[in-house]
Amino acid sequence: MTATAIEISSKEVERLCQKYFSQEHEPEAKESSTDNHFQINIIRYQLQSISDNTSGFFGHHRFLVVDVQLIYKNDADGQESRTFNRIRFFTKTAPVENASRMDYLEEFGVFKKEIMVYRDVLPQLEKICPGIFPKCYYANTNLLVFEELQQKGYKMAAARDGLLDYEHLKCAVKSLASLHAASIVFEVKQNQKVNRTYPLATKEDCYPENLEPKHVRYQNFANGIKVFGELIKQMPKYKEQTDFLLSQLKPKMSIIFQLAQPSKEFRNVFCHGDLWANNLMFKYANGNDKPTQCCFVDFQLSRYAPPMLDLITLLTIPTSQQFRSAYLIKLLANYYDFMTEFLKREHLNIDNFLSRTEFWQTFELYRICGLIESCFFCHLILLPPESTESLTSSADGFSDFFARKRVEICLKAFQTDEIYRQRLTDMLEDFVDNYILEKEGKRV
C-alpha cells in the first residue's frame, strides 16, 4: 500500500516520528553530548495488515511502517552521523468503507471520543501515572497512531474463554488504581473536575440517560435483553420460572443507565469504561509467567463515574462465579491499598477522597453493574470465531448482528459452542440468582 492510501500527510508522519524519537532516543543522545540534535528524513511509509486481527467491530487495526533516516548533528565540531531506522506503529482507523458500521459509530460517537481522550485527556494523566496506556503519536479525524506494545514485550493474556487468573487481575487492578488516582491528583492540581475540563471525552455514551427508542444504544440494549431471555429459556434450571424471569430482565438491568452517570453522592473519577480481557496487555519479566505491568488500550467508552464502576467491571467480565467467590474481596482490598499508596506519593490522604466506608458502600451498590456489563459484553465478545468473522467482514454481517439476527446468531452459538454456553450460563445464573430470585433481601 502506498503512502497516498493513508489519511495522513508526509509532514504529519514526520512530526509523529519527531515525537517518537524525541521520547525514545533523544535522552540517550543528550547523555553523550548536550550539543547533539537530530533531524528526520522520511523515506517511505505504508500500512500493513495485522494477520491475526485485521479488523474490530469499531475500527481497523493495522501497522504503520515508516522507513526513516535519522541524522544526528554535533554543533561543536560540525560532524554528523546517519542511521537508517524502520519504525512500526500500531494504528486504529474508523471503518469508513463500511457504511453500516460508520453510521453506528457516528450515532454512538465512540471513535471521535477516543481521539479526544488520547489527544487531550491521557497526556495530562500520563504526567502523573506514566506507563499504563500506550503512547499516542497522532490523533486526528479517523486515525490514531500508537506505539507498538508487542515490540515492547506486551501481550494479551486470556484464552478464547476470556478469563484471567489472580496474578493478572492483581496487576491490572494496580494499573487501574493508578489511573483513578491520577484523575484525583489532576483535579486537585487543576481545582476543577475532569468532566468539566473535558466534557465530551467523559460523556456517557454507552448508557446515556433519556434515550429515544430509536437511538442505537437503546436498540442495542433491547436486543441484548432479547438474547438473554432466549438463553435463559435454554437453561433447565429455570424451566418453571421462565416467564417471571423474562418479565424482570429489562427492569433489573435498566438500573445501569442510572448508575453509569456521574454520581451525586460518591467520588467520581475518569474511568476507562471498557475493561474486558482484550483491552488489557501485560508485560512479563524474562522467563516468568507472572505479569509485571498492565497497560490499558481502547478508551472509546470512557466516562466520569465512581471508580467502583470500572473496578467491578474489570473483576467480573474476565472471571467466573467460582473465581469471584475465592478472590473478589481480596482483589478489591488490593485496589484500595494500591490507591492509598499512589495518593500518598502525591501527599494526599485517601480518606479525603474515597474513604474505606464509601468504597465498600459503592461495592454493594455497583456490584450488579459488573454482571450487567458482563452479559452485554460477553454475548458479543465470546462468540466463536466463525461468527465474529462473518460479523466484521461485511456490512450485512454487522447489520445482522446489531439489528436483525442477533438472537439467531447468539442462540446458535449457545447451542453449538461449549465455551460460549458455559460462560453465558455462568454470568446469567449469577445475575438471576442474586438480583431476580434473591430471597428476603439476601443474595443467594
MARKOL-103769 format. One record per residue (C-alpha): chain; x, y, z. Coordinates in pm, whole numbers, plus 50000, padded with zeros to 5 digits. Layout:
// residues N
A  X  Y  Z
...
// end
This chain:
// residues 444
A  50000  50000  50000
A  50133  50338  49910
A  50150  50647  50125
A  49856  50804  49942
A  49629  50531  50083
A  49679  50668  50434
A  49481  50963  50561
A  49794  51130  50690
A  50041  51351  50510
A  50418  51307  50492
A  50456  51618  50708
A  50234  51464  50973
A  50431  51139  50957
A  50747  51342  51002
A  50601  51515  51307
A  50488  51191  51470
A  50834  51040  51408
A  50990  51353  51557
A  50776  51299  51863
A  50868  50932  51873
A  51244  50992  51854
A  51226  51281  52100
A  51071  51050  52357
A  51261  50732  52275
A  51612  50835  52169
A  51689  51199  52232
A  51761  51146  52605
A  52030  50896  52507
A  52183  51148  52269
A  52181  51417  52533
A  52366  51192  52774
A  52653  51163  52528
A  52665  51530  52430
A  52449  51830  52510
A  52540  51971  52168
A  52374  51689  51976
A  52047  51737  51790
A  51883  51545  51508
A  51672  51584  51200
A  51446  51333  51030
A  51421  51235  50666
A  51112  51023  50586
A  51197  50778  50308
A  50865  50592  50278
A  50567  50479  50484
A  50285  50231  50438
A  50010  50042  50616
A  50050  49670  50671
A  49785  49421  50774
A  49793  49252  51114
A  49739  48893  51014
A  49566  48773  51330
A  49338  49073  51385
A  49289  49296  51086
A  48954  49432  51193
A  48750  49500  51502
A  48385  49590  51548
A  48453  49963  51571
A  48775  50007  51378
A  49051  49858  51166
A  49382  49772  51330
A  49696  49784  51116
A  50064  49865  51139
A  50209  50188  51005
A  50563  50107  50896
A  50792  50403  50842
A  51141  50394  50693
A  51330  50696  50820
A  51683  50831  50813
A  51791  50989  51138
A  52067  51247  51110
A  52249  51338  51430
A  52447  51663  51423
A  52705  51789  51670
A  52717  52169  51675
A  53056  52173  51844
A  53255  52005  51565
A  53003  52004  51278
A  53020  51628  51242
A  52710  51425  51177
A  52609  51059  51182
A  52330  50893  50990
A  52127  50589  51085
A  51852  50407  50896
A  51551  50312  51106
A  51236  50116  51040
A  50964  50204  51293
A  50643  50008  51332
A  50346  50188  51484
A  50006  50044  51570
A  49713  50223  51406
A  49340  50230  51452
A  49120  50372  51178
A  48747  50418  51151
A  48580  50168  50912
A  48495  50439  50660
A  48441  50186  50380
A  48163  50012  50578
A  47855  50235  50573
A  47655  50046  50837
A  47940  50045  51086
A  48018  50411  51023
A  47652  50504  51075
A  47662  50319  51407
A  47987  50490  51509
A  47858  50834  51412
A  47546  50793  51624
A  47734  50621  51906
A  48018  50877  51890
A  48288  50645  52023
A  48563  50694  51764
A  48557  51072  51791
A  48556  51039  52169
A  48864  50814  52165
A  49051  51071  51959
A  48972  51337  52220
A  49076  51108  52504
A  49415  51029  52352
A  49475  51383  52230
A  49358  51579  52535
A  49299  51372  52850
A  49560  51098  52861
A  49862  51327  52800
A  49764  51507  53122
A  49725  51183  53317
A  50048  51045  53168
A  50239  51315  53355
A  50102  51170  53680
A  50085  50795  53605
A  50314  50704  53313
A  50320  50364  53150
A  49964  50236  53191
A  49839  50320  52842
A  50021  50331  52507
A  50184  50649  52387
A  49978  50809  52114
A  50178  50993  51849
A  49888  51103  51628
A  49516  51152  51694
A  49307  51324  51434
A  48994  51273  51219
A  48971  50897  51153
A  49321  50787  51252
A  49502  50704  51576
A  49874  50611  51576
A  50027  50443  51883
A  50350  50289  51994
A  50352  49918  51911
A  50320  49749  52251
A  50406  49398  52131
A  50754  49514  52038
A  50795  49624  52400
A  50702  49281  52530
A  50331  49332  52597
A  50070  49075  52505
A  49713  48974  52585
A  49676  48704  52848
A  49332  48545  52810
A  49244  48243  52603
A  48923  48233  52399
A  48716  48197  52716
A  48825  48550  52814
A  48921  48452  53170
A  49216  48588  53371
A  49382  48449  53684
A  49451  48624  54013
A  49804  48742  53930
A  49696  48906  53605
A  49397  49072  53769
A  49606  49197  54060
A  49844  49354  53809
A  49551  49510  53622
A  49396  49635  53946
A  49722  49812  54030
A  49720  49996  53696
A  49354  50083  53739
A  49417  50226  54085
A  49696  50433  53932
A  49465  50565  53658
A  49193  50660  53905
A  49442  50814  54147
A  49584  51023  53861
A  49235  51154  53794
A  49206  51268  54155
A  49552  51424  54151
A  49469  51610  53830
A  49154  51754  53984
A  49341  51864  54297
A  49609  52038  54092
A  49366  52197  53845
A  49098  52268  54106
A  48838  52150  53856
A  48659  51824  53783
A  48777  51617  53488
A  48434  51617  53328
A  48426  51996  53344
A  48764  52023  53177
A  48692  51755  52915
A  48311  51719  52890
A  48295  51544  52552
A  48573  51298  52638
A  48389  51187  52954
A  48029  51197  52833
A  47835  50877  52897
A  47785  50723  52553
A  47733  50358  52641
A  47431  50404  52871
A  47310  50762  52820
A  47004  50883  53008
A  46668  50966  52849
A  46723  50765  52534
A  46472  50773  52250
A  46357  50422  52146
A  46514  50472  51801
A  46859  50557  51942
A  47124  50300  51854
A  47214  50245  52221
A  46853  50178  52320
A  46816  49932  52033
A  47141  49763  52135
A  47019  49731  52494
A  46679  49599  52390
A  46833  49345  52152
A  47068  49225  52425
A  46773  49170  52660
A  46605  48959  52391
A  46918  48744  52363
A  46942  48689  52740
A  46575  48588  52751
A  46625  48329  52479
A  46933  48190  52650
A  46750  48161  52983
A  46482  47959  52804
A  46758  47709  52716
A  46861  47664  53081
A  46681  47371  53253
A  46745  47526  53595
A  46483  47794  53529
A  46224  47588  53343
A  45949  47657  53598
A  46031  48027  53636
A  46094  48139  53278
A  45800  48377  53238
A  45876  48558  53564
A  46246  48589  53481
A  46178  48728  53134
A  45947  48991  53283
A  46220  49101  53524
A  46524  49113  53297
A  46471  49455  53144
A  46368  49645  53461
A  46651  49489  53664
A  46918  49554  53401
A  46796  49905  53324
A  46948  50027  53650
A  47280  50058  53472
A  47154  50364  53285
A  47127  50539  53621
A  47445  50401  53778
A  47665  50476  53476
A  47612  50851  53523
A  47837  51071  53736
A  47733  51016  54097
A  47590  51297  54305
A  47674  51108  54624
A  48012  50942  54569
A  48350  51049  54434
A  48383  51031  54055
A  48699  50974  53851
A  48800  50937  53488
A  48706  50577  53401
A  48823  50355  53116
A  48475  50206  53070
A  48573  49909  52851
A  48768  49673  53074
A  48750  49326  52924
A  49044  49093  52872
A  49148  49201  52522
A  49180  49563  52632
A  49445  49464  52886
A  49802  49399  52773
A  50062  49256  53009
A  50439  49268  53027
A  50643  48992  53191
A  50986  48952  53343
A  51222  48731  53139
A  51132  48365  53175
A  50845  48443  53411
A  50472  48397  53354
A  50387  48643  53631
A  50299  48986  53485
A  50492  49291  53598
A  50293  49564  53420
A  49944  49607  53276
A  49866  49856  53001
A  49512  49963  52904
A  49409  50012  52541
A  49085  50123  52368
A  48943  50424  52553
A  48637  50460  52331
A  48385  50414  52617
A  48550  50640  52877
A  48323  50803  53130
A  48321  51001  53455
A  48182  50787  53736
A  48270  50631  54074
A  48584  50417  54045
A  48390  50109  54154
A  48209  50101  53818
A  48542  50044  53642
A  48674  49814  53912
A  48375  49581  53940
A  48359  49555  53560
A  48727  49457  53548
A  48674  49196  53820
A  48357  49047  53670
A  48385  49025  53289
A  48705  48809  53285
A  48611  48594  53587
A  48370  48317  53686
A  48139  48286  53986
A  48379  48037  54140
A  48675  48271  54097
A  48487  48567  54244
A  48384  48363  54547
A  48751  48294  54615
A  48924  48620  54516
A  48685  48914  54467
A  48713  49062  54816
A  49091  49017  54813
A  49125  49198  54479
A  48902  49481  54596
A  49125  49521  54900
A  49432  49514  54672
A  49285  49803  54473
A  49219  50013  54782
A  49572  49952  54910
A  49722  50050  54573
A  49506  50362  54555
A  49612  50457  54908
A  49978  50417  54813
A  49952  50620  54491
A  49775  50910  54660
A  50021  50904  54948
A  50306  50952  54700
A  50133  51274  54596
A  50098  51373  54962
A  49723  51312  54957
A  49516  51118  55210
A  49273  50871  55052
A  49020  50933  55330
A  48963  51280  55187
A  48860  51138  54850
A  48747  50776  54887
A  48703  50660  55246
A  48702  50289  55318
A  48335  50314  55417
A  48243  50481  55088
A  48448  50227  54895
A  48253  49932  55036
A  47923  50117  55001
A  47988  50161  54630
A  48078  49793  54604
A  47734  49695  54732
A  47563  49944  54500
A  47763  49884  54182
A  47818  49510  54206
A  47514  49449  53985
A  47678  49660  53711
A  47962  49413  53678
A  47719  49136  53588
A  47514  49357  53356
A  47830  49466  53175
A  47943  49103  53159
A  47623  48996  52989
A  47625  49279  52736
A  47996  49249  52658
A  48027  48872  52658
A  47730  48780  52442
A  47930  48961  52171
A  48299  48919  52252
A  48276  48546  52330
A  48108  48449  52005
A  48304  48173  51826
A  48550  48286  51556
A  48328  48182  51266
A  48056  48415  51394
A  48279  48716  51451
A  48448  48674  51113
A  48111  48697  50939
A  48011  48998  51151
A  48318  49207  51080
A  48384  49107  50720
A  48080  49266  50561
A  47825  49543  50601
A  47544  49288  50609
A  47715  49086  50882
A  47747  49389  51107
A  47387  49497  51047
A  47264  49143  51103
A  47410  49132  51449
A  47328  49483  51567
A  46978  49491  51419
A  46826  49184  51257
A  46975  48849  51354
A  47134  48892  51697
A  46908  48640  51872
A  46960  48384  51597
A  47339  48425  51595
A  47378  48410  51975
A  47132  48122  52019
A  47322  47916  51762
A  47650  47987  51945
A  47491  47892  52278
A  47370  47561  52134
A  47687  47465  51947
A  47986  47623  52126
A  48083  47490  52470
A  48285  47794  52577
A  48009  48036  52483
A  47745  47826  52659
A  47947  47784  52980
A  48043  48149  53013
A  47699  48294  52934
A  47531  48039  53160
A  47768  48126  53444
A  47706  48502  53430
A  47330  48477  53369
A  47291  48240  53663
A  47483  48480  53886
A  47260  48769  53779
A  46932  48578  53804
A  47006  48410  54138
A  47134  48723  54309
A  46929  49004  54158
A  46599  48848  54043
A  46549  48544  54266
A  46702  48697  54577
A  46535  48577  54895
A  46439  48805  55181
A  46678  49071  55052
A  46977  48836  55086
A  47165  48729  54775
A  47182  48356  54732
// end
